Amino acid sequence: MVTAMDTLPACPPPITEADLQHMRAALDQANNAWALGEVPVGAVVVKDGVVIATGFNQPIGKHDPTAHAEIMALRRAAEKLGNYRLPGCELYVTLEPCVMCSGAMMHARLARVVYGAADLKTGACGSVVNLFEQEQLNHHTELLGGVMAEECGQLLKEFFAMRREQVRQQRLQQAAAAGESQSQGGTA
């Protein structure tokens, strides 16, 4: 029998000061990505309250479609711990993980994933799909989303606004150059 209590959504766990501290570290990593012209997403892996590995988006620079912030941080953590499994570890990331990254997190056996901004196009922690709630899968990781979501989302908005402005400026320069060459060609 289903009761009214069974239909109420579970309350998410409270956001702690440690969550905020680690998300700030992930935001620092996101700024590293931006500095390289990559989409500004950053991640940190934490064990026993201490950051043991960091990562930021690098698929463009590394010519590697798997070089997402989460994957970079997971690789470094696994190397540091000498184990491809990361039990007891938590991953903080500024943007909701995609399917690829969520799958890697499950294989790593993370205890917890904490993300900032939701990703309404590719998010695999509830925005598009929630891989972590699939009962058929053999590992279930605790999720906490929306930690510093406004700050994480604002960084992405600013980055893409800057990118759109760069494209607009390039088009204006190309149009001006094309107009200049046409006017020079007409006077010959």
N, C-alpha and C positions, 0 to 999 in steps of 0.2 A: 504494500500500500504506500502511495506517495503522499507525503504530508506537505503542508505549506512550507515547512522548514526545508524540505528537500528541494524545493524549486527556487529558493532564494540563492542569488549568486554568492559564492564564497568571498569573504573579505580578503583583499590582497594583504600580504604582510606589510607592516609599517616600514617606511623608508628610514633607514638609520643614518647617523652621521657618517659611519664608515661607507655606506652606499654612496653618499654624496661625495666623499673624499675620493673614492675610487672612480666615480664617474668624472670628476674633475680631471683625474689623471688620464682617463680615456679621451676627454676633450683636448687635452694637451697633445695627445697622439694624433687626433684629428687635424689639429693645426699643422703638424708635420706633413701630413698628406697634402693639405692645401698648399704649403710652401713648395711642394714638388709638382703642383698642377693636377693633383689627383683629387677625386671626390673626397671631401673631408670626413672620413669615418675613422675613429680610433677605438682601440680595445686594449684592455689589460686583463691578465690572469692573476688571480689572488689566491694564495694558500695561507691559511692560518692568519688572515688579516694583513698579509704582506704581499705587495705586488712582486710577482716572480718573473713576469714576462710582459712585454708590450708589443703592440703592432699597430700599423696604420695601412690604409689602402695604398696599394702599389701595383695594380694590374697593368696600368699603362706603361710605367717606367720599367717594370720587370718583364713586360710582354708575357704576362701570365694571368689567365682568367681566374685562377684560384687564389691570387694574391690579395684577397680581401683582408681587412684589418683583423678579423677574428681568426682566420687561418694563420696569418703571420704570428699572432700572439700564441695560438695553440702550438704551432711548430716550435717556437722558442721555449715554451713551458715544458713540452715533452722532452726536448733536448736537455734542458736544465735538470729535470727530474729523472732523466734516463728511463722514461717509460712512456709508451704511447697512450696509456690510460692516465687520466688525471683525476682520480677520485679525491674528493674533499676540496677540489678547486672550484672557484667561481670565476666567471668571465663577465666583465663589464664592457659594453659596447654602446657607442653613441647612437646607433641606428638599429632598428629591429633586424635581426639576422634573416638572411635569405635561406632558401631550401638547402643549398650546398653547405653553408656554414652551420645551419642547424643540424644537418646530418653529421658533420664532423664533430660537433659538440656532443651529440649522442654517443658516437663511437668513442670519444675521449672519456665518457662517463663523468662529465662535469656534475657537480652537486647542484649548481645554481647558475642561471644566466640572468643578468640584469641589463636591460637596454633602456636607452633614452627615448628618442623619437620613434613613432610608429612609421612603418613603410607600407603605404597603402597600395603600392604596385607589386612589391615582391616579398613582403614580410611573411615569414613562416612561423611566427609566434602568436598568430591570432588575427593579423590584419587581412591576409589573403587566405591563409591556411594555418593550422597550428599542428605542426609535426609532433610537438611534445605531448599532445593529448591523445595521440593515436595508440589505443590500447594494444594493437597488434605488435607494436615495436617493443623491443626488450629493455629499453632503458628510458626512464622518465626523469627529466630534470626539472627542478623547481624554476619557475619563471617569475620575474618581476619587471614589468614594463612601465614606462612613463617617468623614470627617474631623471630629473632635470630635462624633461622633454622639450620645454620651451627653448632652453639654451642650445640643446643639441639640434633642434629643428631650425632655429634661427641661423646657426652656422651654415647649415646646408642651403637655406634660402639665400643668404648673402653670397655664397659661393656661386650658385646658379644664376643669380642676378648679375654678378660680375661677369660670368661666362657669356650670358646673353648680350651684355653691353659690349664685350670684346668682339663678338660676332657682328653686332650692329656697326661698330666702328670699322671693322675690316670691310664690310659691304660698302660703307660710305666711301672709304678710301679707294676701293676698287671702282666704284661708280665715278668718282672724281677723276681717277686715272684714265678710265675709259673715255670720259667726256673730254679730257685734255688731249688724248691721242686722236680723237675724232676731229677736234677743232684744229689740230696741227695738220692732220691729213687733208682737211678741206682747203687749206691755204696753199697747198703745193701747186 
